[in-house]
Amino acid sequence: MADVLALGWQGIFTLGLVLVCFMLLARTRIAPDIVTSGVLTLLLVTGILTPTEALAGFSNPAMLTVAVLYVVVTGLTETGAVGWISQSLLGRPRGEISAQWRLMLPVAALSAFLNNTPVVAIFIPALIDWAKRNRLRLSKLLIPLSYASIAGGACTLIGTSTNLVVNGLYMERTGQAGLGLFELAWIGLPVVVTVVLFILLAGRWLLPTRASAAAAFEDVRRYTVEMLVEPNSALAGKSIEQAGLRQLPGLFLVEIDRQGSIIPAVSSQESLQANDRLVFAGVIDSVMDLQRIRGLVPATDQVFKLEGLRRDRCFVEVVLSNKCPLIGLTVRAGRFRARYNAVIIALSRNGERVHGKIGDIALLPGDTLLLESRPEFVLQQRDARDFLVVSQLGDEHPLSHERAPLAIAIVVAMVVAAGSGWLTMLEAALLAAGAMIISRCTQGRVARRAPDRQVLAVIATSFGIAAALEKTGAAALLASSLIGLAQGSPWLSLALVFTATALLTALATNNVAAVLAFPIALDTAAQMGVNPMAFMVVVMIAASASFATPIGYQTNLMVFSVGGYRFADFVRIGTPLTVLVGAVTVLLVPLIWPF
């Protein structure tokens, strides 16, 4: 207690703000950039930080490198290069174990050089089709997909934004050279091997089996959709059978709402009437077929309030993020159309039918929505935090496949230039981004929207919060506490740093956890008189070791709803994996970067 009081009000206030920051991130839906920006503002107006100190993160080379790499990735996604690579590498598996290693190895390799979020977003639809063709259970593949992308990001300096951020902090605070592009591979490759072997050996018992292969796909793609029989429609007077509404595969008519009177268990001989509201449940392909049947229109009148002609619009699938401001609100109360210039025409929630009219349904994280929108919606929302996945149905926006080899060549040149030391990572990324635009591998408007501004804001503001922890002595106090618990042992201190960082990243975001754990780890090394590089690497790995909860890492949340998983599924397989990765990291890091 005396040590805490010795910090003065500035240190106590800073510790209190950090505690509140983590509580808000873990227990509310407030966007992380809002939370960290608010904390940084309080540190600035109270005089704990000067304006220069508070805003230093916005000019940090690591943060700028992350922003530019988003543009580089668009060159690969817009040309279809990543999709082409994934399809050519998966092949035909002989069983689930064969499928898992065929999936995890290329995903880990790609995630070493690309942000893992677009890698997972691209692999999800390809994986669904691949598993369907080979009669594989999707629940045995999606968690391995997410975990492999996380592990692969630990292999290089650009594999995840966390590595760049911590490395940038290390060079800024110590004045020493940071890690090379491939130096993390000494610990990253053992982590990948650990994750892959653990999934292959223990996955058959720890990965959930929710249903048979056929039922799994039915659950993943089942939508609730309402259609209206138009006035003067040719369908009026026809039976359900004659209208062709019984022949659509994977689709069934749940009920008819006729002027407020519900007709359940609809007979195939039931005659349709004008203004009948038909409620269907079924797979996406048949839902799309409904949109093409003459005389049927989406039951919501919002469709007719969108700008432009219907023939100029497109259908888009999106998955709601837990940061979407409409979570908990009904579609009508949230004014979805007014906010996004798009209309929800169908909704899927873990393969179960959602009762009620679309406008009266309260939205939840992980809900998959089928939207009717203008083509611009995809570009506007692809990198927004409101949605985890934004996928246009159909090929309204064709990919420039002929430029895929060129996009791959640009990325290879970037890696070679940075890895050989010819250029810094920022310089190589800037040249690669420019080459992608000049060669038309990506368009200027796509490149401008590519950087995730909320992620960048979290990184930049977290730099200032970490500076406050160090300036007030709070980081030194926490470091002393860790040393006390470790009884002066560097190995045990390293284990405690890993544990603390892994717990923080399970509750908040990996970048916030890493940046706030950094000054504690640095001061721990300084007080013990040992090489701080080992502690920095442990912070990098621990911040990415988000296996135990679906909310700990964005890729986990992306596969959560698609796979029909439960929270406990991640806890059951992710907790022992986190412990195992932690043991490997703490054992090997001091041997690679000696104390």
PyMOL commands that set and color helices and strands:
alter all, ss='L'
color gray80, all
select helices_A, chain A and resi 2-5+8-27+32-45+51-59+61-78+81-90+96-111+116-133+138-140+142-152+161-174+185-206+213-221+284-291+301-305+310-312+336-340+358-360+376-381+401-419+425-438+444-449+453-472+474-486+490-507+510-528+532-544+554-562+567-592
alter helices_A, ss='H'
color red, helices_A
select strands_A, chain A and resi 223-229+251-258+261-264+277-282+296-298+314-320+342-348+368-373+387-393
alter strands_A, ss='S'
color yellow, strands_A
deselect
rebuild
show_as cartoon
